Amino acid sequence: MRAVDLHTHSNNSDGTFTVKELMDYAYKKDLAAIALTDHDTVKGLDEAISYAEKHCPGLEVIPGVEVSTVNEGKDCHIVGLYIDHHDETFLNRLKELHDVREKRNVEIAANLHNIAGFDFTYEDVQKEFPGAVITRAHFAKYLWEKGYVGSWNEAFDRYIGEGKPCFVPPNRIDPEIGVRYILDAGGVPVLAHPILYHLSDEKLEALVSRLKDAGLMGIEAIYSTYDSRDERQIKELAKKYDLLISGGSDFHGKNKPKIDLGCGFGKLFIPEDVLDAIKAARG
C-alpha cells in the first residue's frame, strides 16, 4: 500500500519548497496523494493541481488549507481537506484572516525594533519573502539570515516565542468558526496535531467534544512528532467521538529540516486507506 501525506506546506506560507518542487518531491517519493495545506491561503492550489496532472501521473493533489484559530489564548489549527478553493465566501474569509495576521506581524516587527533594537521594518521582511503569508517562522529566518541571532530556534527562544519580549498574542477566530468555514467551503475539517497544544487529557477531550459538536469530521492521529502513546491516545479519541483519522508530516522543507515529506522523522507512514475513509465520508 502506498503512502499519503495530508498536511504539507509550500513557500506560499512558511515552507521553503515551491509548489512545483513540492509536487515533484511527492512524485519522486511515490506518494499516492498529497494535500497542500498552507496557512490561511489557497494561493498555490491551482498550480499544484495543474502541474501534477501534467508532470506527476498517479499523484492525487488534494486542495487543502490550514486555518489559524485560537483556543484559550493559544494557537489551534484546523486543516481543511477537499475544500472548494474557488468559493468566494471562503476566499473572503481567508482575506479577513490574512488581515488579522498582517496586523499582528506589524506589531511583532515594531516590538523587534522598539524592544530588541533591531534595525529593520516589516516591509523589509516582506521583501525577503515575496508572495508568502508571513508567519513567525519568517521572522525567525530573517533574524537568523541577517545575523541578529545565531539560529532559527534562538529567535523564538529569545524574542518571538510565547512569553518572550517581542511576542504578540494572536487575535484569531475560535476553532469552531474555523470548522464552520471549512464545512461551508465543502471541505472536511480536521483538528491538526492536537498533541502539540500541550493540553491536559481532560482539556484535550473537552476541545474535541466541542469541535465535534461544531461539525469536526477528523483528527490528526498520525503525525511526525507523535510517539506510540500519542498516536494511541488520539486514535482512542477518534473512536470515541466518531472522527475520521487523518495524518501528515507537516512538511516545511528547510524550515523543519529533520521532517521529511511522507515519512516525518523516518518512521511516519500514513496508509492510503486513511484517505479512502475520508473520501467515503464525503459521499
C-alpha positions as a LaTeX table, in Angstrom:
\begin{tabular}{lrrr}
\hline
Residue & $x$ (\AA) & $y$ (\AA) & $z$ (\AA) \\
\hline
Met1 & 0.00 & 0.00 & 0.00 \\
Arg2 & 1.27 & 3.44 & $-0.93$ \\
Ala3 & 1.55 & 6.34 & 1.49 \\
Val4 & $-0.27$ & 9.66 & 1.52 \\
Asp5 & 0.62 & 12.95 & 3.22 \\
Leu6 & $-2.33$ & 15.11 & 4.24 \\
His7 & $-0.51$ & 18.05 & 5.83 \\
Thr8 & 2.20 & 19.92 & 3.91 \\
His9 & 3.36 & 23.47 & 3.24 \\
Ser10 & 4.88 & 25.36 & 0.33 \\
Asn11 & 6.58 & 28.74 & 0.19 \\
Asn12 & 3.15 & 30.33 & $-0.17$ \\
Ser13 & 3.09 & 30.14 & 3.62 \\
Asp14 & 6.02 & 29.03 & 5.77 \\
Gly15 & 7.51 & 26.18 & 3.75 \\
Thr16 & 10.60 & 26.54 & 1.58 \\
Phe17 & 9.65 & 24.39 & $-1.43$ \\
Thr18 & 7.85 & 25.99 & $-4.34$ \\
Val19 & 4.61 & 24.30 & $-5.34$ \\
Lys20 & 6.28 & 22.61 & $-8.32$ \\
Glu21 & 9.20 & 21.42 & $-6.19$ \\
Leu22 & 6.79 & 20.01 & $-3.64$ \\
Met23 & 4.77 & 18.12 & $-6.27$ \\
Asp24 & 7.93 & 16.76 & $-7.89$ \\
Tyr25 & 9.18 & 15.61 & $-4.50$ \\
Ala26 & 5.88 & 13.90 & $-3.70$ \\
Tyr27 & 6.02 & 12.14 & $-7.06$ \\
Lys28 & 9.63 & 11.12 & $-6.50$ \\
Lys29 & 8.60 & 9.59 & $-3.17$ \\
Asp30 & 5.76 & 7.70 & $-4.90$ \\
Leu31 & 3.07 & 9.17 & $-2.68$ \\
Ala32 & $-0.46$ & 8.26 & $-3.73$ \\
Ala33 & $-1.77$ & 11.65 & $-2.62$ \\
Ile34 & $-0.61$ & 14.93 & $-1.13$ \\
Ala35 & $-2.68$ & 17.68 & 0.46 \\
Leu36 & $-1.26$ & 21.17 & 0.14 \\
Thr37 & $-2.40$ & 22.89 & 3.35 \\
Asp38 & $-0.75$ & 26.28 & 3.52 \\
His39 & $-1.63$ & 28.63 & 6.37 \\
Asp40 & $-4.74$ & 30.70 & 5.66 \\
Thr41 & $-4.15$ & 30.72 & 1.90 \\
Val42 & $-5.13$ & 28.67 & $-1.14$ \\
Lys43 & $-2.77$ & 30.56 & $-3.42$ \\
Gly44 & $-0.80$ & 27.54 & $-4.63$ \\
Leu45 & $-3.63$ & 25.05 & $-5.19$ \\
Asp46 & $-4.45$ & 25.70 & $-8.84$ \\
Glu47 & $-0.76$ & 25.50 & $-9.72$ \\
Ala48 & $-0.32$ & 22.29 & $-7.70$ \\
Ile49 & $-3.28$ & 20.56 & $-9.33$ \\
Ser50 & $-2.48$ & 21.57 & $-12.91$ \\
Tyr51 & 1.24 & 20.83 & $-12.56$ \\
Ala52 & 0.66 & 17.38 & $-11.07$ \\
Glu53 & $-1.82$ & 16.49 & $-13.79$ \\
Lys54 & 0.84 & 17.15 & $-16.42$ \\
His55 & 4.02 & 16.00 & $-14.70$ \\
Cys56 & 3.15 & 13.65 & $-11.81$ \\
Pro57 & 0.95 & 10.79 & $-13.07$ \\
Gly58 & $-0.67$ & 8.81 & $-10.30$ \\
Leu59 & $-0.33$ & 11.57 & $-7.71$ \\
Glu60 & $-3.61$ & 12.96 & $-6.36$ \\
Val61 & $-3.44$ & 16.56 & $-5.20$ \\
Ile62 & $-5.98$ & 17.35 & $-2.51$ \\
Pro63 & $-6.98$ & 21.01 & $-2.25$ \\
Gly64 & $-6.42$ & 21.97 & 1.36 \\
Val65 & $-5.74$ & 24.74 & 3.83 \\
Glu66 & $-4.66$ & 25.14 & 7.45 \\
Val67 & $-6.88$ & 27.67 & 9.19 \\
Ser68 & $-5.31$ & 29.51 & 12.13 \\
Thr69 & $-7.57$ & 29.74 & 15.18 \\
Val70 & $-7.12$ & 30.33 & 18.90 \\
Asn71 & $-8.31$ & 28.18 & 21.79 \\
Glu72 & $-7.97$ & 29.67 & 25.28 \\
Gly73 & $-5.45$ & 32.21 & 24.02 \\
Lys74 & $-3.22$ & 29.69 & 22.25 \\
Asp75 & $-2.82$ & 28.54 & 18.66 \\
Cys76 & $-5.15$ & 25.81 & 17.46 \\
His77 & $-5.14$ & 24.84 & 13.80 \\
Ile78 & $-7.87$ & 23.28 & 11.69 \\
Val79 & $-6.85$ & 21.56 & 8.46 \\
Gly80 & $-9.41$ & 21.56 & 5.67 \\
Leu81 & $-9.27$ & 18.79 & 3.05 \\
Tyr82 & $-11.11$ & 18.79 & $-0.29$ \\
Ile83 & $-12.18$ & 22.40 & 0.07 \\
Asp84 & $-13.68$ & 24.37 & $-2.79$ \\
His85 & $-10.79$ & 26.77 & $-3.09$ \\
His86 & $-12.66$ & 28.96 & $-5.56$ \\
Asp87 & $-15.59$ & 29.61 & $-3.23$ \\
Glu88 & $-15.92$ & 33.39 & $-2.95$ \\
Thr89 & $-17.21$ & 33.38 & 0.62 \\
Phe90 & $-14.31$ & 31.21 & 1.71 \\
Leu91 & $-11.80$ & 33.40 & $-0.09$ \\
Asn92 & $-13.22$ & 36.50 & 1.62 \\
Arg93 & $-12.94$ & 34.79 & 4.99 \\
Leu94 & $-9.31$ & 33.90 & 4.30 \\
Lys95 & $-8.72$ & 37.54 & 3.37 \\
Glu96 & $-10.06$ & 38.57 & 6.78 \\
Leu97 & $-7.75$ & 36.07 & 8.50 \\
His98 & $-4.85$ & 37.42 & 6.45 \\
Asp99 & $-5.62$ & 40.97 & 7.53 \\
Val100 & $-5.62$ & 39.96 & 11.20 \\
Arg101 & $-2.31$ & 38.16 & 10.71 \\
Glu102 & $-0.82$ & 41.21 & 9.00 \\
Lys103 & $-1.80$ & 43.47 & 11.90 \\
Arg104 & $-0.06$ & 41.09 & 14.31 \\
Asn105 & 3.02 & 40.92 & 12.07 \\
Val106 & 3.32 & 44.71 & 12.05 \\
Glu107 & 3.19 & 44.68 & 15.85 \\
Ile108 & 5.86 & 41.94 & 16.07 \\
Ala109 & 8.15 & 43.92 & 13.75 \\
Ala110 & 7.60 & 47.05 & 15.85 \\
Asn111 & 8.50 & 45.12 & 19.01 \\
Leu112 & 11.66 & 43.77 & 17.42 \\
His113 & 12.63 & 47.35 & 16.58 \\
Asn114 & 11.49 & 49.13 & 19.74 \\
Ile115 & 12.23 & 46.47 & 22.36 \\
Ala116 & 15.09 & 44.45 & 20.87 \\
Gly117 & 16.62 & 47.37 & 18.99 \\
Phe118 & 16.83 & 45.64 & 15.60 \\
Asp119 & 17.14 & 47.97 & 12.64 \\
Phe120 & 14.61 & 46.72 & 10.11 \\
Thr121 & 10.94 & 47.18 & 9.22 \\
Tyr122 & 8.11 & 44.81 & 8.44 \\
Glu123 & 8.41 & 45.85 & 4.80 \\
Asp124 & 12.00 & 44.55 & 4.83 \\
Val125 & 10.73 & 41.15 & 5.98 \\
Gln126 & 8.04 & 41.11 & 3.30 \\
Lys127 & 10.58 & 41.90 & 0.58 \\
Glu128 & 12.67 & 38.93 & 1.72 \\
Phe129 & 9.72 & 36.54 & 1.24 \\
Pro130 & 7.69 & 37.91 & $-1.68$ \\
Gly131 & 4.20 & 36.49 & $-2.02$ \\
Ala132 & 4.33 & 34.44 & 1.18 \\
Val133 & 1.87 & 34.53 & 4.06 \\
Ile134 & 4.27 & 35.86 & 6.69 \\
Thr135 & 4.44 & 33.87 & 9.93 \\
Arg136 & 6.74 & 33.95 & 12.94 \\
Ala137 & 8.83 & 31.36 & 11.11 \\
His138 & 9.63 & 34.02 & 8.51 \\
Phe139 & 10.66 & 36.47 & 11.22 \\
Ala140 & 12.91 & 33.78 & 12.72 \\
Lys141 & 14.50 & 33.04 & 9.37 \\
Tyr142 & 15.01 & 36.74 & 8.68 \\
Leu143 & 16.66 & 37.30 & 12.08 \\
Trp144 & 18.92 & 34.31 & 11.52 \\
Glu145 & 19.91 & 35.10 & 7.95 \\
Lys146 & 20.62 & 38.75 & 8.76 \\
Gly147 & 22.83 & 37.80 & 11.71 \\
Tyr148 & 20.64 & 39.09 & 14.54 \\
Val149 & 20.56 & 35.61 & 16.11 \\
Gly150 & 22.71 & 32.52 & 15.84 \\
Ser151 & 19.91 & 30.12 & 14.90 \\
Trp152 & 16.24 & 29.86 & 13.94 \\
Asn153 & 15.44 & 28.46 & 17.38 \\
Glu154 & 17.22 & 31.32 & 19.14 \\
Ala155 & 14.83 & 33.78 & 17.51 \\
Phe156 & 11.91 & 32.04 & 19.20 \\
Asp157 & 13.69 & 31.34 & 22.47 \\
Arg158 & 14.85 & 34.94 & 22.98 \\
Tyr159 & 12.41 & 37.16 & 21.13 \\
Ile160 & 9.25 & 35.91 & 19.40 \\
Gly161 & 8.27 & 32.72 & 21.20 \\
Glu162 & 5.27 & 32.74 & 23.51 \\
Gly163 & 6.04 & 34.78 & 26.62 \\
Lys164 & 9.17 & 36.35 & 25.13 \\
Pro165 & 9.69 & 40.14 & 24.93 \\
Cys166 & 8.59 & 40.63 & 21.31 \\
Phe167 & 5.76 & 38.10 & 21.24 \\
Val168 & 2.31 & 39.37 & 20.27 \\
Pro169 & $-0.66$ & 37.17 & 21.26 \\
Pro170 & $-2.70$ & 36.07 & 18.26 \\
Asn171 & $-6.13$ & 37.63 & 17.83 \\
Arg172 & $-7.84$ & 34.97 & 15.78 \\
Ile173 & $-11.16$ & 33.21 & 15.38 \\
Asp174 & $-12.33$ & 30.39 & 17.64 \\
Pro175 & $-11.71$ & 26.87 & 16.32 \\
Glu176 & $-15.47$ & 26.28 & 16.00 \\
Ile177 & $-15.57$ & 29.10 & 13.46 \\
Gly178 & $-12.64$ & 27.58 & 11.58 \\
Val179 & $-14.53$ & 24.29 & 11.40 \\
Arg180 & $-17.59$ & 26.08 & 10.04 \\
Tyr181 & $-15.56$ & 27.94 & 7.42 \\
Ile182 & $-14.22$ & 24.64 & 6.07 \\
Leu183 & $-17.62$ & 22.95 & 6.12 \\
Asp184 & $-19.15$ & 25.90 & 4.28 \\
Ala185 & $-16.45$ & 25.50 & 1.61 \\
Gly186 & $-17.43$ & 21.85 & 1.14 \\
Gly187 & $-14.34$ & 20.53 & 2.93 \\
Val188 & $-13.51$ & 18.01 & 5.62 \\
Pro189 & $-12.38$ & 19.80 & 8.82 \\
Val190 & $-9.60$ & 18.05 & 10.74 \\
Leu191 & $-8.10$ & 19.06 & 14.09 \\
Ala192 & $-4.40$ & 19.46 & 13.36 \\
His193 & $-1.67$ & 17.95 & 15.59 \\
Pro194 & $-3.64$ & 18.10 & 18.88 \\
Ile195 & $-0.74$ & 16.75 & 20.95 \\
Leu196 & 1.25 & 19.90 & 20.11 \\
Tyr197 & $-1.18$ & 22.05 & 22.10 \\
His198 & 0.11 & 20.51 & 25.36 \\
Leu199 & $-3.35$ & 20.29 & 26.90 \\
Ser200 & $-4.24$ & 18.04 & 29.80 \\
Asp201 & $-6.13$ & 14.91 & 28.79 \\
Glu202 & $-9.31$ & 16.46 & 30.17 \\
Lys203 & $-8.90$ & 19.75 & 28.28 \\
Leu204 & $-7.98$ & 17.97 & 25.07 \\
Glu205 & $-11.08$ & 15.80 & 25.24 \\
Ala206 & $-13.21$ & 18.85 & 26.03 \\
Leu207 & $-11.82$ & 20.59 & 22.93 \\
Val208 & $-12.51$ & 17.55 & 20.75 \\
Ser209 & $-16.04$ & 17.26 & 22.14 \\
Arg210 & $-16.73$ & 20.95 & 21.46 \\
Leu211 & $-15.41$ & 20.76 & 17.92 \\
Lys212 & $-17.31$ & 17.57 & 17.18 \\
Asp213 & $-20.49$ & 19.40 & 18.13 \\
Ala214 & $-19.43$ & 22.18 & 15.75 \\
Gly215 & $-19.03$ & 19.72 & 12.86 \\
Leu216 & $-15.44$ & 18.48 & 13.14 \\
Met217 & $-15.01$ & 15.39 & 10.97 \\
Gly218 & $-11.44$ & 14.26 & 11.58 \\
Ile219 & $-8.37$ & 14.46 & 13.77 \\
Glu220 & $-4.66$ & 14.06 & 13.03 \\
Ala221 & $-3.83$ & 10.79 & 14.73 \\
Ile222 & $-0.69$ & 10.10 & 12.67 \\
Tyr223 & 1.90 & 12.86 & 12.83 \\
Ser224 & 5.66 & 13.32 & 12.60 \\
Thr225 & 6.34 & 14.10 & 16.27 \\
Tyr226 & 3.96 & 11.59 & 17.86 \\
Asp227 & 5.22 & 8.62 & 19.80 \\
Ser228 & 3.19 & 5.42 & 20.07 \\
Arg229 & 1.34 & 6.66 & 23.16 \\
Asp230 & 0.36 & 9.91 & 21.44 \\
Glu231 & $-0.96$ & 8.08 & 18.40 \\
Arg232 & $-2.88$ & 5.61 & 20.55 \\
Gln233 & $-4.44$ & 8.43 & 22.59 \\
Ile234 & $-5.65$ & 10.35 & 19.54 \\
Lys235 & $-6.97$ & 7.21 & 17.85 \\
Glu236 & $-8.96$ & 6.43 & 21.01 \\
Leu237 & $-10.42$ & 9.95 & 20.93 \\
Ala238 & $-11.25$ & 9.50 & 17.25 \\
Lys239 & $-13.10$ & 6.28 & 18.01 \\
Lys240 & $-14.94$ & 7.76 & 21.00 \\
Tyr241 & $-16.15$ & 10.80 & 19.05 \\
Asp242 & $-16.65$ & 9.03 & 15.72 \\
Leu243 & $-13.99$ & 11.07 & 13.94 \\
Leu244 & $-12.03$ & 10.21 & 10.84 \\
Ile245 & $-8.32$ & 9.57 & 11.27 \\
Ser246 & $-6.03$ & 11.83 & 9.27 \\
Gly247 & $-2.28$ & 12.22 & 9.23 \\
Gly248 & 0.55 & 14.23 & 7.82 \\
Ser249 & 4.21 & 15.06 & 8.07 \\
Asp250 & 3.66 & 18.84 & 8.37 \\
Phe251 & 6.50 & 19.16 & 5.88 \\
His252 & 8.06 & 22.64 & 5.69 \\
Gly253 & 11.27 & 21.92 & 3.78 \\
Lys254 & 14.34 & 23.63 & 5.25 \\
Asn255 & 12.26 & 25.37 & 7.91 \\
Lys256 & 11.83 & 21.96 & 9.58 \\
Pro257 & 14.88 & 20.20 & 8.14 \\
Lys258 & 14.54 & 16.96 & 10.10 \\
Ile259 & 10.96 & 16.33 & 8.97 \\
Asp260 & 10.75 & 14.73 & 5.54 \\
Leu261 & 7.77 & 14.56 & 3.23 \\
Gly262 & 5.68 & 11.45 & 3.71 \\
Cys263 & 7.86 & 9.92 & 6.41 \\
Gly264 & 8.43 & 12.61 & 9.03 \\
Phe265 & 11.47 & 11.69 & 11.10 \\
Gly266 & 11.72 & 8.43 & 9.15 \\
Lys267 & 9.06 & 6.23 & 10.75 \\
Leu268 & 5.88 & 8.03 & 9.74 \\
Phe269 & 3.55 & 6.14 & 7.41 \\
Ile270 & 0.02 & 7.25 & 6.53 \\
Pro271 & $-1.58$ & 4.41 & 4.55 \\
Glu272 & $-3.75$ & 5.09 & 1.54 \\
Asp273 & $-6.79$ & 3.60 & 3.25 \\
Val274 & $-6.81$ & 6.59 & 5.65 \\
Leu275 & $-7.64$ & 8.73 & 2.63 \\
Asp276 & $-10.15$ & 6.16 & 1.34 \\
Ala277 & $-12.14$ & 6.55 & 4.57 \\
Ile278 & $-12.10$ & 10.35 & 4.24 \\
Lys279 & $-13.34$ & 10.10 & 0.65 \\
Ala280 & $-16.10$ & 7.72 & 1.67 \\
Ala281 & $-17.27$ & 10.09 & 4.41 \\
Arg282 & $-17.52$ & 12.92 & 1.92 \\
Gly283 & $-20.12$ & 10.95 & $-0.03$ \\
\hline
\end{tabular}
